[in-house]
């Protein structure tokens, strides 16, 4: 049996994401407010408002209220929700907006810093900035304690050094 509320929330999120993807930021924001009226305890809607207010409307105080509400509603998962939104939307932001967003994400409680730094490193790698990606992976390495995670980051570092060597020889 399915939960009607969860189904409706998923429909709202799908519609909001489609509006967002289509560049209809104001419509996505309106739908967030409509969704919040029906589901005031759903943290993902506040996380989306954070992205809209922080990066499209430059409404810093409102964006802070929105992300704090998301964290209040779901302290163990709201950081992940923000991080997920960041990861899904990083390519949409002008390059000058990415670094401040990352630094802000890293100040939030319950955020997976290793994952955020990893996504930022991948963004640099995909843009051919291997030195920056290598630096970020080294920062990630210092934050980890799990043997498996350390091995994974170590292989990333080896891969980046090889890419740097190849790009320098061309």
LOLUM-77068 format. One record per atom (N, C-alpha, C): residue number from 1; residue in one letter; x, y, z; atom name. Coordinates in Angstrom, 3 decimals. Layout:
N
[r NUM 'A' [X Y Z] 'CA']
...
END
This chain:
170
[r 1 'X' [0.844 -1.178 0.000] 'N']
[r 1 'X' [0.000 0.000 0.000] 'CA']
[r 1 'X' [0.891 1.243 0.000] 'C']
[r 2 'X' [0.509 2.222 -0.775] 'N']
[r 2 'X' [1.302 3.445 -0.862] 'CA']
[r 2 'X' [0.698 4.538 0.008] 'C']
[r 3 'X' [1.545 5.485 0.391] 'N']
[r 3 'X' [1.130 6.611 1.219] 'CA']
[r 3 'X' [0.747 7.764 0.286] 'C']
[r 4 'X' [-0.502 8.205 0.360] 'N']
[r 4 'X' [-0.998 9.261 -0.513] 'CA']
[r 4 'X' [-0.199 10.550 -0.335] 'C']
[r 5 'X' [0.174 10.875 0.914] 'N']
[r 5 'X' [0.970 12.082 1.142] 'CA']
[r 5 'X' [2.328 11.991 0.458] 'C']
[r 6 'X' [3.000 10.851 0.581] 'N']
[r 6 'X' [4.306 10.681 -0.060] 'CA']
[r 6 'X' [4.181 10.772 -1.577] 'C']
[r 7 'X' [3.117 10.196 -2.108] 'N']
[r 7 'X' [2.868 10.247 -3.547] 'CA']
[r 7 'X' [2.666 11.693 -3.999] 'C']
[r 8 'X' [1.880 12.452 -3.249] 'N']
[r 8 'X' [1.618 13.848 -3.592] 'CA']
[r 8 'X' [2.886 14.687 -3.473] 'C']
[r 9 'X' [3.674 14.446 -2.439] 'N']
[r 9 'X' [4.950 15.164 -2.282] 'CA']
[r 9 'X' [5.860 14.860 -3.475] 'C']
[r 10 'X' [5.925 13.603 -3.882] 'N']
[r 10 'X' [6.756 13.219 -5.032] 'CA']
[r 10 'X' [6.280 13.910 -6.311] 'C']
[r 11 'X' [4.967 14.041 -6.469] 'N']
[r 11 'X' [4.417 14.726 -7.645] 'CA']
[r 11 'X' [4.820 16.203 -7.621] 'C']
[r 12 'X' [4.678 16.843 -6.453] 'N']
[r 12 'X' [5.099 18.242 -6.317] 'CA']
[r 12 'X' [6.579 18.390 -6.662] 'C']
[r 13 'X' [7.419 17.532 -6.086] 'N']
[r 13 'X' [8.859 17.632 -6.332] 'CA']
[r 13 'X' [9.186 17.425 -7.806] 'C']
[r 14 'X' [8.520 16.486 -8.443] 'N']
[r 14 'X' [8.726 16.247 -9.866] 'CA']
[r 14 'X' [8.354 17.486 -10.680] 'C']
[r 15 'X' [7.206 18.067 -10.397] 'N']
[r 15 'X' [6.762 19.264 -11.123] 'CA']
[r 15 'X' [7.706 20.441 -10.882] 'C']
[r 16 'X' [8.098 20.628 -9.630] 'N']
[r 16 'X' [9.011 21.729 -9.288] 'CA']
[r 16 'X' [10.328 21.554 -10.023] 'C']
[r 17 'X' [10.849 20.323 -10.036] 'N']
[r 17 'X' [12.113 20.072 -10.727] 'CA']
[r 17 'X' [11.999 20.307 -12.231] 'C']
[r 18 'X' [10.872 19.925 -12.815] 'N']
[r 18 'X' [10.682 20.163 -14.258] 'CA']
[r 18 'X' [10.620 21.663 -14.551] 'C']
[r 19 'X' [9.925 22.409 -13.696] 'N']
[r 19 'X' [9.878 23.870 -13.872] 'CA']
[r 19 'X' [11.282 24.466 -13.731] 'C']
[r 20 'X' [11.977 24.005 -12.718] 'N']
[r 20 'X' [13.337 24.465 -12.447] 'CA']
[r 20 'X' [14.232 24.161 -13.646] 'C']
[r 21 'X' [14.162 22.925 -14.146] 'N']
[r 21 'X' [14.970 22.515 -15.302] 'CA']
[r 21 'X' [14.638 23.326 -16.551] 'C']
[r 22 'X' [13.373 23.713 -16.675] 'N']
[r 22 'X' [12.941 24.497 -17.830] 'CA']
[r 22 'X' [13.205 25.984 -17.699] 'C']
[r 23 'X' [13.803 26.382 -16.587] 'N']
[r 23 'X' [14.127 27.794 -16.396] 'CA']
[r 23 'X' [12.989 28.630 -15.845] 'C']
[r 24 'X' [11.890 27.991 -15.464] 'N']
[r 24 'X' [10.743 28.720 -14.914] 'CA']
[r 24 'X' [10.896 28.833 -13.397] 'C']
[r 25 'X' [11.857 29.636 -12.987] 'N']
[r 25 'X' [12.214 29.748 -11.574] 'CA']
[r 25 'X' [11.053 30.305 -10.750] 'C']
[r 26 'X' [10.381 31.355 -11.251] 'N']
[r 26 'X' [9.258 31.933 -10.495] 'CA']
[r 26 'X' [8.114 30.943 -10.326] 'C']
[r 27 'X' [7.847 30.172 -11.381] 'N']
[r 27 'X' [6.800 29.156 -11.296] 'CA']
[r 27 'X' [7.191 28.061 -10.305] 'C']
[r 28 'X' [8.462 27.671 -10.311] 'N']
[r 28 'X' [8.943 26.658 -9.357] 'CA']
[r 28 'X' [8.786 27.180 -7.930] 'C']
[r 29 'X' [9.107 28.451 -7.726] 'N']
[r 29 'X' [8.971 29.048 -6.394] 'CA']
[r 29 'X' [7.500 29.077 -5.957] 'C']
[r 30 'X' [6.622 29.463 -6.863] 'N']
[r 30 'X' [5.189 29.486 -6.544] 'CA']
[r 30 'X' [4.695 28.090 -6.160] 'C']
[r 31 'X' [5.143 27.088 -6.908] 'N']
[r 31 'X' [4.724 25.723 -6.606] 'CA']
[r 31 'X' [5.283 25.270 -5.259] 'C']
[r 32 'X' [6.497 25.726 -4.900] 'N']
[r 32 'X' [7.051 25.408 -3.572] 'CA']
[r 32 'X' [6.146 25.949 -2.478] 'C']
[r 33 'X' [5.709 27.200 -2.645] 'N']
[r 33 'X' [4.825 27.792 -1.642] 'CA']
[r 33 'X' [3.502 27.041 -1.558] 'C']
[r 34 'X' [2.967 26.638 -2.711] 'N']
[r 34 'X' [1.733 25.847 -2.737] 'CA']
[r 34 'X' [1.940 24.517 -2.007] 'C']
[r 35 'X' [3.077 23.885 -2.264] 'N']
[r 35 'X' [3.383 22.604 -1.617] 'CA']
[r 35 'X' [3.547 22.776 -0.107] 'C']
[r 36 'X' [4.187 23.863 0.295] 'N']
[r 36 'X' [4.393 24.121 1.733] 'CA']
[r 36 'X' [3.066 24.347 2.440] 'C']
[r 37 'X' [2.098 24.951 1.743] 'N']
[r 37 'X' [0.771 25.115 2.348] 'CA']
[r 37 'X' [0.161 23.760 2.686] 'C']
[r 38 'X' [0.348 22.791 1.811] 'N']
[r 38 'X' [-0.210 21.457 2.031] 'CA']
[r 38 'X' [0.677 20.581 2.912] 'C']
[r 39 'X' [1.996 20.782 2.817] 'N']
[r 39 'X' [2.968 19.940 3.534] 'CA']
[r 39 'X' [4.024 20.817 4.214] 'C']
[r 40 'X' [3.613 21.542 5.266] 'N']
[r 40 'X' [4.550 22.468 5.914] 'CA']
[r 40 'X' [5.727 21.792 6.619] 'C']
[r 41 'X' [5.657 20.487 6.796] 'N']
[r 41 'X' [6.736 19.771 7.484] 'CA']
[r 41 'X' [7.656 19.015 6.525] 'C']
[r 42 'X' [7.585 19.299 5.239] 'N']
[r 42 'X' [8.438 18.624 4.250] 'CA']
[r 42 'X' [9.684 19.477 3.982] 'C']
[r 43 'X' [10.854 19.026 4.429] 'N']
[r 43 'X' [12.070 19.846 4.339] 'CA']
[r 43 'X' [12.570 20.112 2.921] 'C']
[r 44 'X' [12.278 19.224 1.967] 'N']
[r 44 'X' [12.828 19.419 0.622] 'CA']
[r 44 'X' [12.305 20.675 -0.056] 'C']
[r 45 'X' [11.064 21.077 0.244] 'N']
[r 45 'X' [10.525 22.298 -0.354] 'CA']
[r 45 'X' [11.304 23.520 0.139] 'C']
[r 46 'X' [11.687 23.513 1.407] 'N']
[r 46 'X' [12.477 24.618 1.957] 'CA']
[r 46 'X' [13.888 24.614 1.375] 'C']
[r 47 'X' [14.426 23.418 1.109] 'N']
[r 47 'X' [15.748 23.328 0.486] 'CA']
[r 47 'X' [15.719 23.925 -0.923] 'C']
[r 48 'X' [14.643 23.683 -1.650] 'N']
[r 48 'X' [14.514 24.243 -2.996] 'CA']
[r 48 'X' [14.395 25.761 -2.921] 'C']
[r 49 'X' [13.598 26.255 -1.963] 'N']
[r 49 'X' [13.501 27.711 -1.794] 'CA']
[r 49 'X' [14.869 28.317 -1.484] 'C']
[r 50 'X' [15.660 27.599 -0.689] 'N']
[r 50 'X' [17.015 28.069 -0.400] 'CA']
[r 50 'X' [17.789 28.291 -1.695] 'C']
[r 51 'X' [17.760 27.305 -2.584] 'N']
[r 51 'X' [18.496 27.412 -3.848] 'CA']
[r 51 'X' [17.983 28.597 -4.660] 'C']
[r 52 'X' [16.686 28.744 -4.758] 'N']
[r 52 'X' [16.100 29.842 -5.542] 'CA']
[r 52 'X' [16.493 31.183 -4.951] 'C']
[r 53 'X' [16.288 31.332 -3.637] 'N']
[r 53 'X' [16.568 32.624 -3.013] 'CA']
[r 53 'X' [18.061 32.942 -2.970] 'C']
[r 54 'X' [18.881 31.940 -2.738] 'N']
[r 54 'X' [20.322 32.187 -2.608] 'CA']
[r 54 'X' [20.962 32.488 -3.962] 'C']
[r 55 'X' [20.580 31.764 -4.991] 'N']
[r 55 'X' [21.333 31.842 -6.239] 'CA']
[r 55 'X' [20.635 32.525 -7.393] 'C']
[r 56 'X' [19.340 32.675 -7.325] 'N']
[r 56 'X' [18.655 33.346 -8.413] 'CA']
[r 56 'X' [18.155 34.725 -8.007] 'C']
[r 57 'X' [17.784 34.869 -6.759] 'N']
[r 57 'X' [17.223 36.139 -6.318] 'CA']
[r 57 'X' [18.132 36.890 -5.350] 'C']
[r 58 'X' [19.216 36.263 -4.946] 'N']
[r 58 'X' [20.200 36.873 -4.029] 'CA']
[r 58 'X' [19.537 37.400 -2.751] 'C']
[r 59 'X' [18.556 36.652 -2.254] 'N']
[r 59 'X' [17.843 37.021 -1.020] 'CA']
[r 59 'X' [18.459 36.215 0.123] 'C']
[r 60 'X' [19.604 36.681 0.594] 'N']
[r 60 'X' [20.396 35.918 1.555] 'CA']
[r 60 'X' [19.665 35.639 2.864] 'C']
[r 61 'X' [18.969 36.633 3.411] 'N']
[r 61 'X' [18.275 36.406 4.687] 'CA']
[r 61 'X' [17.157 35.384 4.532] 'C']
[r 62 'X' [16.384 35.509 3.458] 'N']
[r 62 'X' [15.309 34.543 3.213] 'CA']
[r 62 'X' [15.869 33.150 2.980] 'C']
[r 63 'X' [16.977 33.076 2.231] 'N']
[r 63 'X' [17.556 31.756 1.963] 'CA']
[r 63 'X' [18.053 31.109 3.241] 'C']
[r 64 'X' [18.598 31.906 4.139] 'N']
[r 64 'X' [19.060 31.357 5.415] 'CA']
[r 64 'X' [17.885 30.832 6.241] 'C']
[r 65 'X' [16.786 31.562 6.243] 'N']
[r 65 'X' [15.585 31.106 6.955] 'CA']
[r 65 'X' [15.107 29.782 6.359] 'C']
[r 66 'X' [15.106 29.684 5.035] 'N']
[r 66 'X' [14.619 28.473 4.371] 'CA']
[r 66 'X' [15.485 27.257 4.713] 'C']
[r 67 'X' [16.803 27.403 4.641] 'N']
[r 67 'X' [17.644 26.231 4.904] 'CA']
[r 67 'X' [17.619 25.879 6.382] 'C']
[r 68 'X' [17.524 26.876 7.244] 'N']
[r 68 'X' [17.408 26.582 8.677] 'CA']
[r 68 'X' [16.109 25.846 8.984] 'C']
[r 69 'X' [15.025 26.198 8.298] 'N']
[r 69 'X' [13.753 25.486 8.477] 'CA']
[r 69 'X' [13.898 24.034 8.009] 'C']
[r 70 'X' [14.565 23.831 6.886] 'N']
[r 70 'X' [14.798 22.481 6.394] 'CA']
[r 70 'X' [15.608 21.673 7.404] 'C']
[r 71 'X' [16.655 22.276 7.949] 'N']
[r 71 'X' [17.482 21.594 8.946] 'CA']
[r 71 'X' [16.714 21.328 10.232] 'C']
[r 72 'X' [15.839 22.256 10.604] 'N']
[r 72 'X' [15.017 22.070 11.810] 'CA']
[r 72 'X' [14.059 20.886 11.642] 'C']
[r 73 'X' [13.469 20.768 10.459] 'N']
[r 73 'X' [12.493 19.711 10.213] 'CA']
[r 73 'X' [13.117 18.334 10.091] 'C']
[r 74 'X' [14.325 18.276 9.556] 'N']
[r 74 'X' [14.948 16.982 9.332] 'CA']
[r 74 'X' [16.463 17.114 9.540] 'C']
[r 75 'X' [16.879 17.255 10.786] 'N']
[r 75 'X' [18.293 17.546 11.053] 'CA']
[r 75 'X' [19.262 16.469 10.577] 'C']
[r 76 'X' [18.822 15.229 10.512] 'N']
[r 76 'X' [19.763 14.188 10.091] 'CA']
[r 76 'X' [19.822 14.031 8.586] 'C']
[r 77 'X' [18.872 14.586 7.857] 'N']
[r 77 'X' [18.847 14.377 6.420] 'CA']
[r 77 'X' [18.780 15.670 5.621] 'C']
[r 78 'X' [18.494 16.786 6.258] 'N']
[r 78 'X' [18.339 18.037 5.514] 'CA']
[r 78 'X' [19.643 18.467 4.870] 'C']
[r 79 'X' [20.749 18.233 5.538] 'N']
[r 79 'X' [22.040 18.544 4.932] 'CA']
[r 79 'X' [22.236 17.756 3.655] 'C']
[r 80 'X' [21.827 16.501 3.681] 'N']
[r 80 'X' [21.913 15.670 2.478] 'CA']
[r 80 'X' [21.002 16.228 1.382] 'C']
[r 81 'X' [19.799 16.680 1.772] 'N']
[r 81 'X' [18.881 17.240 0.783] 'CA']
[r 81 'X' [19.492 18.457 0.102] 'C']
[r 82 'X' [20.094 19.332 0.905] 'N']
[r 82 'X' [20.739 20.511 0.342] 'CA']
[r 82 'X' [21.882 20.090 -0.565] 'C']
[r 83 'X' [22.665 19.165 -0.097] 'N']
[r 83 'X' [23.812 18.681 -0.857] 'CA']
[r 83 'X' [23.344 18.057 -2.170] 'C']
[r 84 'X' [22.254 17.287 -2.120] 'N']
[r 84 'X' [21.712 16.659 -3.319] 'CA']
[r 84 'X' [21.272 17.734 -4.316] 'C']
[r 85 'X' [20.589 18.767 -3.816] 'N']
[r 85 'X' [20.169 19.858 -4.691] 'CA']
[r 85 'X' [21.375 20.550 -5.300] 'C']
[r 86 'X' [22.385 20.766 -4.482] 'N']
[r 86 'X' [23.603 21.394 -4.969] 'CA']
[r 86 'X' [24.227 20.543 -6.074] 'C']
[r 87 'X' [24.347 19.266 -5.818] 'N']
[r 87 'X' [24.981 18.361 -6.776] 'CA']
[r 87 'X' [24.189 18.336 -8.084] 'C']
[r 88 'X' [22.882 18.271 -7.989] 'N']
[r 88 'X' [22.058 18.205 -9.192] 'CA']
[r 88 'X' [22.061 19.515 -9.972] 'C']
[r 89 'X' [22.311 20.617 -9.285] 'N']
[r 89 'X' [22.173 21.923 -9.920] 'CA']
[r 89 'X' [23.479 22.665 -10.141] 'C']
[r 90 'X' [24.617 22.060 -9.802] 'N']
[r 90 'X' [25.893 22.770 -9.880] 'CA']
[r 90 'X' [26.172 23.320 -11.273] 'C']
[r 91 'X' [25.798 22.593 -12.300] 'N']
[r 91 'X' [26.083 23.032 -13.659] 'CA']
[r 91 'X' [25.212 24.237 -14.040] 'C']
[r 92 'X' [24.089 24.420 -13.389] 'N']
[r 92 'X' [23.195 25.520 -13.723] 'CA']
[r 92 'X' [23.723 26.878 -13.251] 'C']
[r 93 'X' [24.584 26.879 -12.244] 'N']
[r 93 'X' [25.038 28.132 -11.674] 'CA']
[r 93 'X' [26.195 28.716 -12.472] 'C']
[r 94 'X' [26.231 30.049 -12.597] 'N']
[r 94 'X' [27.427 30.653 -13.191] 'CA']
[r 94 'X' [28.641 30.281 -12.335] 'C']
[r 95 'X' [29.772 30.159 -12.970] 'N']
[r 95 'X' [30.975 29.699 -12.281] 'CA']
[r 95 'X' [31.284 30.535 -11.037] 'C']
[r 96 'X' [31.058 31.848 -11.100] 'N']
[r 96 'X' [31.362 32.722 -9.961] 'CA']
[r 96 'X' [30.500 32.419 -8.740] 'C']
[r 97 'X' [29.344 31.776 -8.946] 'N']
[r 97 'X' [28.450 31.465 -7.835] 'CA']
[r 97 'X' [28.754 30.119 -7.174] 'C']
[r 98 'X' [29.551 29.287 -7.817] 'N']
[r 98 'X' [29.769 27.937 -7.303] 'CA']
[r 98 'X' [30.595 27.947 -6.020] 'C']
[r 99 'X' [31.706 28.673 -6.012] 'N']
[r 99 'X' [32.571 28.654 -4.832] 'CA']
[r 99 'X' [31.859 29.171 -3.583] 'C']
[r 100 'X' [31.148 30.325 -3.643] 'N']
[r 100 'X' [30.416 30.754 -2.435] 'CA']
[r 100 'X' [29.372 29.743 -1.974] 'C']
[r 101 'X' [28.702 29.069 -2.927] 'N']
[r 101 'X' [27.718 28.045 -2.570] 'CA']
[r 101 'X' [28.396 26.899 -1.829] 'C']
[r 102 'X' [29.534 26.464 -2.331] 'N']
[r 102 'X' [30.258 25.361 -1.678] 'CA']
[r 102 'X' [30.667 25.762 -0.272] 'C']
[r 103 'X' [31.232 26.945 -0.140] 'N']
[r 103 'X' [31.677 27.386 1.187] 'CA']
[r 103 'X' [30.498 27.477 2.154] 'C']
[r 104 'X' [29.347 27.949 1.648] 'N']
[r 104 'X' [28.160 28.018 2.505] 'CA']
[r 104 'X' [27.716 26.611 2.897] 'C']
[r 105 'X' [27.667 25.690 1.940] 'N']
[r 105 'X' [27.264 24.307 2.238] 'CA']
[r 105 'X' [28.165 23.703 3.305] 'C']
[r 106 'X' [29.449 23.976 3.229] 'N']
[r 106 'X' [30.397 23.375 4.162] 'CA']
[r 106 'X' [30.247 23.914 5.584] 'C']
[r 107 'X' [29.559 25.059 5.764] 'N']
[r 107 'X' [29.346 25.596 7.107] 'CA']
[r 107 'X' [28.121 24.993 7.783] 'C']
[r 108 'X' [27.279 24.299 7.025] 'N']
[r 108 'X' [26.023 23.787 7.577] 'CA']
[r 108 'X' [26.251 22.521 8.392] 'C']
[r 109 'X' [25.466 22.412 9.455] 'N']
[r 109 'X' [25.481 21.191 10.258] 'CA']
[r 109 'X' [24.923 20.052 9.423] 'C']
[r 110 'X' [25.354 18.857 9.717] 'N']
[r 110 'X' [24.835 17.641 9.087] 'CA']
[r 110 'X' [25.118 17.544 7.597] 'C']
[r 111 'X' [26.016 18.357 7.085] 'N']
[r 111 'X' [26.356 18.252 5.673] 'CA']
[r 111 'X' [27.514 17.266 5.542] 'C']
[r 112 'X' [27.489 16.480 4.519] 'N']
[r 112 'X' [28.574 15.536 4.267] 'CA']
[r 112 'X' [29.681 16.289 3.525] 'C']
[r 113 'X' [30.623 16.820 4.276] 'N']
[r 113 'X' [31.679 17.642 3.686] 'CA']
[r 113 'X' [32.501 16.873 2.665] 'C']
[r 114 'X' [32.754 15.622 2.937] 'N']
[r 114 'X' [33.552 14.809 2.017] 'CA']
[r 114 'X' [32.847 14.716 0.665] 'C']
[r 115 'X' [31.546 14.522 0.682] 'N']
[r 115 'X' [30.798 14.403 -0.578] 'CA']
[r 115 'X' [30.747 15.735 -1.316] 'C']
[r 116 'X' [30.497 16.829 -0.586] 'N']
[r 116 'X' [30.455 18.140 -1.230] 'CA']
[r 116 'X' [31.814 18.447 -1.871] 'C']
[r 117 'X' [32.893 18.226 -1.119] 'N']
[r 117 'X' [34.238 18.454 -1.674] 'CA']
[r 117 'X' [34.494 17.542 -2.877] 'C']
[r 118 'X' [33.976 16.318 -2.803] 'N']
[r 118 'X' [34.142 15.391 -3.914] 'CA']
[r 118 'X' [33.437 15.862 -5.176] 'C']
[r 119 'X' [32.215 16.365 -5.022] 'N']
[r 119 'X' [31.479 16.872 -6.186] 'CA']
[r 119 'X' [32.163 18.102 -6.759] 'C']
[r 120 'X' [32.678 18.943 -5.877] 'N']
[r 120 'X' [33.398 20.132 -6.326] 'CA']
[r 120 'X' [34.671 19.707 -7.068] 'C']
[r 121 'X' [35.355 18.694 -6.564] 'N']
[r 121 'X' [36.555 18.177 -7.226] 'CA']
[r 121 'X' [36.203 17.623 -8.611] 'C']
[r 122 'X' [35.097 16.877 -8.705] 'N']
[r 122 'X' [34.677 16.348 -10.003] 'CA']
[r 122 'X' [34.363 17.465 -10.987] 'C']
[r 123 'X' [33.710 18.531 -10.498] 'N']
[r 123 'X' [33.400 19.679 -11.353] 'CA']
[r 123 'X' [34.699 20.250 -11.929] 'C']
[r 124 'X' [35.724 20.414 -11.063] 'N']
[r 124 'X' [37.013 20.917 -11.541] 'CA']
[r 124 'X' [37.639 19.948 -12.539] 'C']
[r 125 'X' [37.561 18.664 -12.230] 'N']
[r 125 'X' [38.149 17.660 -13.125] 'CA']
[r 125 'X' [37.491 17.707 -14.502] 'C']
[r 126 'X' [36.164 17.759 -14.535] 'N']
[r 126 'X' [35.455 17.795 -15.810] 'CA']
[r 126 'X' [35.763 19.058 -16.603] 'C']
[r 127 'X' [36.167 20.112 -15.918] 'N']
[r 127 'X' [36.519 21.370 -16.570] 'CA']
[r 127 'X' [38.016 21.484 -16.826] 'C']
[r 128 'X' [38.729 20.365 -16.657] 'N']
[r 128 'X' [40.150 20.337 -16.964] 'CA']
[r 128 'X' [41.041 21.005 -15.934] 'C']
[r 129 'X' [40.522 21.244 -14.757] 'N']
[r 129 'X' [41.290 21.894 -13.685] 'CA']
[r 129 'X' [41.786 20.827 -12.717] 'C']
[r 130 'X' [42.752 20.084 -13.170] 'N']
[r 130 'X' [43.223 18.915 -12.426] 'CA']
[r 130 'X' [43.935 19.294 -11.135] 'C']
[r 131 'X' [44.665 20.399 -11.135] 'N']
[r 131 'X' [45.369 20.820 -9.914] 'CA']
[r 131 'X' [44.370 21.137 -8.805] 'C']
[r 132 'X' [43.291 21.868 -9.148] 'N']
[r 132 'X' [42.259 22.204 -8.156] 'CA']
[r 132 'X' [41.556 20.939 -7.674] 'C']
[r 133 'X' [41.262 20.028 -8.602] 'N']
[r 133 'X' [40.611 18.765 -8.232] 'CA']
[r 133 'X' [41.504 17.953 -7.302] 'C']
[r 134 'X' [42.789 17.935 -7.579] 'N']
[r 134 'X' [43.743 17.214 -6.743] 'CA']
[r 134 'X' [43.786 17.804 -5.335] 'C']
[r 135 'X' [43.817 19.122 -5.242] 'N']
[r 135 'X' [43.825 19.800 -3.938] 'CA']
[r 135 'X' [42.584 19.449 -3.124] 'C']
[r 136 'X' [41.422 19.451 -3.775] 'N']
[r 136 'X' [40.174 19.123 -3.075] 'CA']
[r 136 'X' [40.150 17.670 -2.632] 'C']
[r 137 'X' [40.673 16.769 -3.449] 'N']
[r 137 'X' [40.724 15.364 -3.051] 'CA']
[r 137 'X' [41.670 15.167 -1.870] 'C']
[r 138 'X' [42.735 15.931 -1.813] 'N']
[r 138 'X' [43.634 15.854 -0.660] 'CA']
[r 138 'X' [42.932 16.341 0.604] 'C']
[r 139 'X' [42.088 17.378 0.480] 'N']
[r 139 'X' [41.291 17.843 1.633] 'CA']
[r 139 'X' [40.326 16.748 2.081] 'C']
[r 140 'X' [39.702 16.082 1.119] 'N']
[r 140 'X' [38.787 14.990 1.437] 'CA']
[r 140 'X' [39.513 13.878 2.173] 'C']
[r 141 'X' [40.700 13.561 1.691] 'N']
[r 141 'X' [41.515 12.494 2.272] 'CA']
[r 141 'X' [41.751 12.757 3.758] 'C']
[r 142 'X' [41.981 14.023 4.118] 'N']
[r 142 'X' [42.259 14.387 5.504] 'CA']
[r 142 'X' [41.020 14.251 6.401] 'C']
[r 143 'X' [39.829 14.273 5.818] 'N']
[r 143 'X' [38.585 14.193 6.592] 'CA']
[r 143 'X' [38.112 12.759 6.823] 'C']
[r 144 'X' [38.703 11.806 6.135] 'N']
[r 144 'X' [38.206 10.428 6.166] 'CA']
[r 144 'X' [38.912 9.570 7.206] 'C']
[r 145 'X' [38.202 8.544 7.629] 'N']
[r 145 'X' [38.816 7.582 8.544] 'CA']
[r 145 'X' [38.606 6.138 8.080] 'C']
[r 146 'X' [37.608 5.901 7.257] 'N']
[r 146 'X' [37.320 4.549 6.766] 'CA']
[r 146 'X' [38.387 4.117 5.762] 'C']
[r 147 'X' [38.859 2.901 5.920] 'N']
[r 147 'X' [39.886 2.356 5.028] 'CA']
[r 147 'X' [39.414 2.329 3.573] 'C']
[r 148 'X' [38.152 1.942 3.345] 'N']
[r 148 'X' [37.619 1.883 1.981] 'CA']
[r 148 'X' [37.563 3.275 1.356] 'C']
[r 149 'X' [37.085 4.251 2.148] 'N']
[r 149 'X' [37.016 5.617 1.642] 'CA']
[r 149 'X' [38.405 6.155 1.326] 'C']
[r 150 'X' [39.352 5.876 2.187] 'N']
[r 150 'X' [40.724 6.332 1.954] 'CA']
[r 150 'X' [41.291 5.739 0.674] 'C']
[r 151 'X' [41.018 4.464 0.421] 'N']
[r 151 'X' [41.501 3.816 -0.805] 'CA']
[r 151 'X' [40.858 4.446 -2.041] 'C']
[r 152 'X' [39.564 4.754 -1.944] 'N']
[r 152 'X' [38.858 5.365 -3.070] 'CA']
[r 152 'X' [39.446 6.738 -3.397] 'C']
[r 153 'X' [39.680 7.552 -2.365] 'N']
[r 153 'X' [40.243 8.885 -2.583] 'CA']
[r 153 'X' [41.671 8.762 -3.113] 'C']
[r 154 'X' [42.397 7.809 -2.590] 'N']
[r 154 'X' [43.765 7.600 -3.070] 'CA']
[r 154 'X' [43.764 7.264 -4.571] 'C']
[r 155 'X' [42.818 6.444 -5.009] 'N']
[r 155 'X' [42.745 6.122 -6.441] 'CA']
[r 155 'X' [42.343 7.360 -7.254] 'C']
[r 156 'X' [41.483 8.223 -6.688] 'N']
[r 156 'X' [41.137 9.484 -7.358] 'CA']
[r 156 'X' [42.386 10.341 -7.538] 'C']
[r 157 'X' [43.197 10.426 -6.501] 'N']
[r 157 'X' [44.411 11.237 -6.550] 'CA']
[r 157 'X' [45.367 10.689 -7.614] 'C']
[r 158 'X' [45.523 9.383 -7.670] 'N']
[r 158 'X' [46.390 8.763 -8.676] 'CA']
[r 158 'X' [45.866 9.072 -10.081] 'C']
[r 159 'X' [44.551 8.939 -10.279] 'N']
[r 159 'X' [43.930 9.233 -11.577] 'CA']
[r 159 'X' [44.179 10.683 -11.979] 'C']
[r 160 'X' [44.008 11.623 -11.024] 'N']
[r 160 'X' [44.201 13.035 -11.333] 'CA']
[r 160 'X' [45.658 13.348 -11.666] 'C']
[r 161 'X' [46.568 12.739 -10.947] 'N']
[r 161 'X' [47.988 12.964 -11.248] 'CA']
[r 161 'X' [48.315 12.470 -12.658] 'C']
[r 162 'X' [47.732 11.351 -13.059] 'N']
[r 162 'X' [47.940 10.843 -14.412] 'CA']
[r 162 'X' [47.350 11.791 -15.444] 'C']
[r 163 'X' [46.163 12.299 -15.185] 'N']
[r 163 'X' [45.538 13.264 -16.115] 'CA']
[r 163 'X' [46.391 14.535 -16.221] 'C']
[r 164 'X' [46.929 14.977 -15.089] 'N']
[r 164 'X' [47.794 16.171 -15.110] 'CA']
[r 164 'X' [49.046 15.882 -15.944] 'C']
[r 165 'X' [49.625 14.714 -15.770] 'N']
[r 165 'X' [50.829 14.344 -16.513] 'CA']
[r 165 'X' [50.534 14.322 -18.015] 'C']
[r 166 'X' [49.406 13.735 -18.382] 'N']
[r 166 'X' [49.029 13.645 -19.801] 'CA']
[r 166 'X' [48.765 15.036 -20.384] 'C']
[r 167 'X' [48.019 15.863 -19.630] 'N']
[r 167 'X' [47.689 17.200 -20.158] 'CA']
[r 167 'X' [48.938 18.084 -20.251] 'C']
[r 168 'X' [49.917 17.859 -19.388] 'N']
[r 168 'X' [51.158 18.647 -19.454] 'CA']
[r 168 'X' [52.064 18.193 -20.591] 'C']
[r 169 'X' [51.904 16.950 -21.030] 'N']
[r 169 'X' [52.768 16.438 -22.101] 'CA']
[r 169 'X' [52.211 16.736 -23.489] 'C']
[r 170 'X' [50.981 17.198 -23.546] 'N']
[r 170 'X' [50.344 17.483 -24.852] 'CA']
[r 170 'X' [50.719 18.852 -25.324] 'C']
END
